[in-house]
Amino acid sequence: MIRKKERETFPVKEHEADFCVVGGGLAGMCAAIAAARRGSRVVLMQDRPVLGGNASSEIRMWIRGANGRDLRETGLVEEIALVNCYRNPDMNFSIWDSVLYEMVMQEKNIRLLLNCSCLDAEMQGNRIVSVTGWQLTTQTYHRVNAGVFADCSGDSILAPLTGAAWRMGRESREEFGEDIAPEKADACTMGMSCLIQARQTGRPVRFLPPKWAHHYTREDFPYRMDLKDPDQWKEDNFWWMEIGGTKDAIHDTEELRDELLKIAYGVWDFIKNSGEVDAKNWDLEWMGFLPGKRESRRYEGAYILKQEDVRTGGRFPDLIGYGGWTMDDHDPRGFQTKEKPNLFHPAPSPYGIPYRCLYSSNIENLMFAGRNISTTHTANSSTRVMATCGILGQAVGTAAALACRLHIRPAQVWPEHIHTLQQELLEDGCYLPGYRRECGAVMEGARITCGGREVPVLLDGLERSLEGTDHAWEGEHGEELILTLPQPRHAESLRLVFDSDLNRDTWENQKWYVKRYPMKCNSFLDDEPVPVPGTLLRAFEIWMDAGDGTWEKVCDEMENYRQIRFLPLKRTVKRVKLVPKASWGTGKARLYAMELTADETQEIHHKEPS
């Protein structure tokens, strides 16, 4: 038995890193993983017990991104989706949490600090030296010393702690010439929601609302529930149960959460007990107690993305990602008004987002990704969706690793090293509109053949269908693709890009929202498991010839479920042969790229989940 009377001081653990990420939502996860795979030592500090932020089991907002065919976000965002299909076909949120956890924990260069809330930062002039977090579960302070920091916390906790420039609220129409902005600037933001999920059962289910729940009638739901369609609500995630835009989106969160619970239970009481819709066999399966936020602090970067940039397609020389969601501006009054809860202002898909929106204008080693990047309120109404946040997180992590490797500030990546950053993002599977993947020197003079015929499409640097042109090779299982170099060369790895069915055309029986991103909303009795996309190559062999004319089998993959693979070689190569054996659901083999890489700075770790 331990008994102490004297006052104790809490321990402080020190961590040394190249890159520290605060916030473990999709943006922060992608930033941490991208930097770790590029060789940086990373600490990821997350104030919740699970990863994923608005997409986690605690909030359960579905991931959304660019609209339109062939425009799905790839790179880490697609990798996470495919791992979830393979590991979690029933879209169970507890398993989803484990998928996100595993994605981070399998990276040997990441130190993950869960339940650790950032509360302090040490500065030297305009440079961050360290950040400190309080870990509730261990009653321990964690101090992280790093060269580069990224704030992916959503609410931008490092802004008030470092003096970084930031904005909150809506700019006036005049400031940036934005015709969808209000005439006068104000402090209003888009609100927050506590979501609910329902489950269809095979029997009548009773619901007794708490006494403190609000009571609603059909007059309370204009533009929200179509009561003329008795089934419309069943494929809804109730995003419109939103308030808080007229309050302080940070400091009033607890008060707003209490009101959101009254709203949510009142909405479900209406669905179950009003007689307006048939929900007798439906049960309230889950109620979110952590509000999902749409907007709060936004950093000021070297460039502020605005409405006109979005509308004109964002043709930036430092393009490192893209958006394609409409400018989806929510009424700050949310459910407290009977007017339309949001307005969809047109935006092209895709439009480019520049690197200069991802680092601070006045703190030299601070970057950011997520809904807090450097935009106006109107542009943020499009960039804030999570798939967009995820690819921007990957860009931040890749840029941070590049800056650490070159011993430069994040701002110095532009313009001197922006081409390197863009090519590294393309190499890791990201799509940058208007750009092509450039193969390295090891591929100079290389040719790829199948049955003696040239297959130039696998070397064109375009790795999806674009504007109606398919850039994939399609052939029969068992056919041989042979990559031949002019002379034997050293290769670190073989890079393969498969067809993961970006439009999910092979998912004929899945609901529309699952096709947008494999996450479940409400549960139906006739729900079918979500498969790995049928076009993805499941089984294949890799053979190698070092130059003596002898083929050696170096890989016999039977259970591939990833779109992009880096297969380690680390040897001299003259020829490489790929023999596709089976896909997940189609009779054809499809491939977008086959190349040898020789970049020893890259550390790609695609461990198979256990």
N, C-alpha and C positions, 0 to 999 in steps of 0.2 A: 504494500500500500504506500502510495506517495502522498505526502501532505506538505504543502508549502503555504507560508503566510506572506512572505515577502513578495513585492511586486516584481513580475518578470517582464523582460523585454522580448519581443517576438524575434525569431531568427530571420536573418537575411541571407538568401542564396544568390550567389553571383553567377552570371552566365556571360560567356564571351561568344559573340557571333559576328558574322559579316553583315547579316540582314535580319532585322527584327520586324515582324508583322504583328500589329495589334488588331485583333478582330478575326474570328474564324468562320465568317459566312463564306458564301461561294467565292467571292472576290478574294478574301484573305487566304482561303485554302489554295486557290489557284496560284496566287502570288508566292506562297510558301513552297509549294510543290515545284513550280517552275524554277525558282531560284535554286532549290536543293538539287534538282536534276542537272542544273548547269554548274554544280560544284560548290555552291556557297553554303556556309554553315548558317543555319536558319533557326531562329526561335519564333514560334507562333504562340501568341498570348491570346487566350479566348476566355471571356468572362462567364461562359455558360458551361454546363457539363457535357454538351454535345456540340458538334460542328454543324454548319449549314445555314446558320442565321435564319432568315425568313423561310428557308426551305426545310429547316429541321423539323423533327417531330414536335417541337415545342410551339411552332407557329403554323407550319404546313401550307404555306403559300406555294402554288405551283410555279415552276420555273418557266419564264417566257423570254423570247428574244425577237429576232428579226422575222418579219412576215414574208411570205412568198416561198415558192418552190425553189429548191436547191440552195437555200440561204441559211440552213441550220448552222449554228455555231459548232465548230469542231475543236480540235485541240483537247485540252483537259475537260472542257464542258461535255464534249461527246464521249470522252473516255469514261467519265463518271456515269453517264447515262447507260453506256453499254455494260459496265460492271454491274450496275443495278439490275439490268435485264437478266444477266447471267446468274447473279447471286440471289435475286429477289423478285422472281416472276409474279408473285402475288402482290407486289408493291406494298409490303408491310413496312410501316414507318419505323419500327424498332430495328428491323434489318437495314433499312435505309440509313439510319444513324450509324450502324456498324460499317456500312460501305464507306461512308464519308470518313469515319474514324480510321479505317484501314488504309484509305488512300493516303492519309497523312503519316500514320505510324509506320508504314512500310518503307518510308524514305529515311535512309540512314543519316542524312544530313539535317534532319528536322528534330528539334527538341520542342515537344508540345506541352504547353502549360494550360490545362483546363481549369475552370472555376477560378480564374485569375483575372482580376479586374484592374486595369491600368489606372493609377491614381497620381502619378508624379512623373516629372521629366527633369533631368539635369541638363542644363544648357551651358555652352561656351560660346558667347556671342550669338550668332544666328545659326549655330550648329547644335544638334542634339547629341549629347554624349551617352546618355542612358535613359531608360524608362524603368519605372518600378511598378509592380503590380502586387495586389494583396490576394493571396490564395485562401479562400474561405475554408476549404476542407482541411487544410493542414495548418492554418493560422501562421502562415509564413509569408514574408515579403520576398519577391523575386525581382532582382535588379538585373536588367539586360543591357550590357554594353555592346554597341554595334556601330558599324560604319554608316549603314543606311537603314532608315526606318520607313515603314509604310503603315499608314492609318487606314485600315479597312473596317473600322468599327461602326460605320453607318452614321453614328452621331458625332463623329470626328472628335474623340476625346483629346487627341493631341493638340488640337487647335487652341483651346484655352490654356493648356499646360505649357505650350511652347511660344505663344505669341504669333503663331502662323495666321496669316490673313484669311478670313472666311466671311461668308455671307449666309443669311438666313431670311427667308421670306421671298416676296415677289418683287422683281424690279419693275419700275414704271415702264410704260409703253415707249416713252421718249428715250430712255437711257441707251438702249441698244437697237431702237427702231423695230421693236417686236409688236406686230399688230394684234397678237393674241394675248399680250400682257395687259394687266389692268392699267387704267389711265394714271393712277397714282401708286407709288410704291407702298407696300405694307408689310407686316410681319406674318402674314398668313402663309401656311404651307398646305400641302396635301396631308390628309389625316392618317389615322392608324386603325387597324382592325384586329379584333379577336375572332378568329374563324371557328366554324363548327363543321363536323363531319357526321354524316348519317349512314345507317346501315339498314338495308332491306332484310326483313326476316320472313319466315314462313307462317307467322301467326300475328294476331293483333297485339300491339304493344301499347301500354298505358304511359302517359307522361303527366306528371304533376309538377307544374312550375314552382320555383321558389316564390315565396310571398313578395319578395322585393323585385321580382322581374317586372318589366314594363308590360302593359297590355296594349295590343294593337288590333286594328280593324283593317279591312281591305283598302280603306282610303289612305293608309299609311305607306303603301308600297308602289306608288307610281314610278315608272321607269326602272323598277327594281325586280319585282316578280310579276310575270305575266299570268294573271289568274285566269285568263281565258284558255291557257294551255296548262292542264293539270299536272303535266309531267316536266314542265320547264325547270322547276326548282331542283329536280333530282340530279341534274348535271351542273349545278351551281356550287361554287365554293363560298358563296355569301360574302364576297369581297366588299359589297356595298354597305355592310354593317360597319360604317366608318365614321369617326368623329375626331376632333382634335386639331383641325387645321386653323381654327380661330384662337386656339390656346397656345401655350408653349410646348412644342413637340418633344422637348426633353424634360424640362422640370415639372411638367404637369402629368407625366405619364402614369403615375400611380392613380391619381384621381380619375384620369380618362379610362384606365383599365376597369375601374369599378363601374363606370357608366356603361362601358362596352359589354360587360357581363350581363347587366340588366337588359340591354338591347338584345343580345344574342339569345338569352333564355326566353325573352318575350317573343322573338321571331319564331323560335321553335315551338313555343306554346301556340302561336297562331297557326303554324303549319299543322300541328297535331290536333288541335282542339277547336279550331274555328269552323270546321266543316266546309271551308272554301276549297280545299284540295283533298285528295284521297291520300292520306299518309298513315292509315291505321296500322299497316304492317311495317312501318319504319321506326327505327330506334335512334335516339341520339347516342352515337358511339363515342364521340370525343368533343370536348370543349376546350378551346385554347385560352389559357390564362396569361399568356405573354403576348402583348400586342405586337403585331407586325407593322413596322413603320415604312412610310413611303418617302418621307423627306424631313430633313432637319438642317443641320449645318452643312454647307458646301464650301470647300476650300477655293481659294483664289490661286490659280496656277499661272504659269507663264502665258497661257492663253485661256480665255473664257469662251467656251462653245455657246453659241446662241442660236436663236430660231432660224435666222437666215442661213447659217452654216448647215443646219439639218435640212432645210428645204432645198438647198442647192446641191446637196449630195456630198458635202464635206470632202472636197478634193484637196486634201492636204499633202504636202511633201513628206510630212512626218506621220503619215497614217499608220497606226499600229492596231487598229481594231475597227469595228463597225457596229452601227445600230440599225434598226429596221422596224422597231415598234412605233406606232403612231405617237404623236405628241398627245398623250393621254392625260389631260389636265383635270384633276378632281376638284370639285367644289369644296372649299375648306370647311363648309358647314356639314358636309357629309350627310348622315342620316337625319340630321336636324333640319333638313329642308326637304320639301316635296318636289323640288325642281330636279332636273337631271343630275345624277350624281357625278357625272364626268362628261367631258367633251373630247371627242377624237378629232384632233387637228391633223390633216394629212402630213405624212412624212414619207420620203422615198425609202425604199428598201432595196439595197443597202445604202447607207450614207457613212462616210468615213469619220473617224474620231482621231484627233492628233495626239501625239505623245506629249505635247506641251500642256495638255489638260491634266496630266498625271503627276506633276511635281510642283512643289510650293514656289510661290513667287518670292518669298522672303526667308524661308528656312532652307538652308542649302542641301541638307541630306534627308528631307522629308518628301515622301511620295504618298500616293493615295489611290485607292480603287474602290469601286462600288457606287452607291448612290450619292457619295460625297465628292465626286470629282468636280473639276472646275467648269461649271456650266451656269447659265442663267436658269431661273425657275422653269421657263418654258422648254428649253432644251432638255433639262433634267426630267421633264415629264415623259420623255422617250428613253433617255439613257439609263434610267433607274432600274429597269427590269433585269432580272437576275442572270439570264444567259449573257446579256451584254456586260453586266458587272463581272461575270466570270472570265470572259476573254480579256477584259481590261486588267483583271487581276493577273492573268498569265503574262500580259505585256509588262506590267510593273515588276513582277518577279524576274522575268527574263532581262529586263533593263537593269534592275538592281544587281543581278549577278554579273552583267557585263561591266557595270560601273565599278564593282568591287574588283573584278579581274584586271581592269585597266587602271585602277587607282585614280578614278576621276569622280567628279560629282555627277549626280543624275542629270543635271542641266547640261553637262558637257557631252552627253550622248547625242544631243541635237546641236548642230547638224553633223558634226564630224563622223559619228558612228551610227547614224540612224539606219543606213543601209545594212550594216551588220545586224542590228536589232531586228529589222524587218525580215532578213533572211533566216535568222535563228527562230523567229516565230513561225515562219513558213515551214522550216525544217521540222518543227514540233507539231505540225498538223493544223496550225491556225490558218484561216482564210483571210487574206487582205485584198479587198476588191481592187482590181487593176494591177496587181503584182503577180509575178511568177516566181516559183522556186528555182533557184540557180544551183545546179550541182557543182560540187567542188572539183579541184584539180584532178583528183583520183579518177573522175569519170570522163576526163577529156579523151575524146575519140571513141568512147564506148558505144556499142550498139546492142540492141536487144532483138532477138529473133524468136519466132515460133514456127516450127515446121519449115525452117529455111526462109521464112518471110520476115521482113523488117517490121518491128512494132514501135514506130517513133512516138506514138501517143504516150508511152510510159516515160518519155524523156522530155515532154513539152512543158513541165513545170506547173501544170494546171491539174488540180486533184479533186475535181467535182464536175458535174454538168454545169455549164454556164451558157445562158442565153440560148438554150435549146441544143447546144452542142455537147455531146457526151465525150469526156476525155478519158474514158476507161477502156482498157483492153477487156474483151469478153471472149471466152473460149470454153472448150469442153474440159471437164475434169479428166486428168491424166495427160493432157497436153503439156509440153515442156516449153517453158520460157527460159531462154539462155541469154545471159548478159555476158558480153565478151569485151575485154580490154585490149588495146593494141599490144601491150606488153604486161607482164606481171607487175603488180603494184601492191604496196601495203594498204590494207583496209582495216579500219577499226570495227565497222559494223555494216550490216545489210539493212537498208531502210525499205520497208514495204508499206504501202498505203492501200488498204482494201476498201471495198464499197460497203458502207454501213447503212445504205438505204436512207439517205438524209430526209427523204420525204415520207418514209415509213409506209410506202405503198404495199409492202408485203404484210402489213398488219391490217388485214381486211376486216377483222371482227373486233377491233379495239375502238373504244370511244374516242371522240375527237380530241379531248383534252389529254389523253394518254399519248396520242400520236404527236402532240406538240412537245411533250417531254414526259418520259415514263415515270409519272407520279400519280397516285390515286387521289381522287376527291371522295365522293360518296361511294359506298360499296353496294353492288347489286348482286342478287342471287345468281344471275347468269354471267357474272364476270368471268372472263377467261384469263389464264396466265399470260403475262406479257412476254413474248419470246425474244430471243436474240434476233435482230433483223435478218431476214432470210437470205439477203444477198451477200452477207458477210462470209468470208472464207473460213471454214471451221478447221479443216485438216489439210496439211500440205507438207511436202518434203523440200529440204534445201540441200543441194549437192554443190561441192566446190572442187575446182581444178586449180592447183597451185601453179600450173604451167607445164607439167610433164605429161598432160593428156589423160591423167588418171582421175576419175570422179570419186570423191569421198563424201558420204552422207554426213552432214553436220547438224541437221535438225530434222526431227520427225514429229511435227506438231499435230496433235489430235483434238485439241480443245481450245482453239483460238477464239476469242470473243472481243478482240480489240480492232479498232480501225487502223491504227498505225503501230508498227512493230519495228524495233531496233534489235536485230539479232547480232550478238557479239561475234566477231571473227578474230580480230587482232592477229592477222597473218597475211602472208603474201597470196595474192589472188590473181588468176588470169581469167577464169570463167566461173560464173555462178549460175546454177540451174534451179528454178522453182517449178515444182510439180504439184499443182492443185489436186486435192483428193476429194473434198466434199465441202459444200456450203451448208449453212444452217437451214435453208428452206427452198432453195432454187436449184435447178438442174445445171446452171451455168457457173463458171468461175469468172470473177471480175476483179480487176486490179487497176489502180490509178498511178502507182509509181513503184519503181524497182531501181534502187541505186545503192552504190557503195559510198560510205562516208569515211573520212580520215581525220575528223576533228577530235583530238584527244582531250579537249577541254570539256566535252559534253559527257555527262554521266546520266544515262537513261536507265532507270531501274523499274522495269515492268514485272514485278514479282506477281506470281499467280496467287490469288487468294486461297487461303487454306480452308 
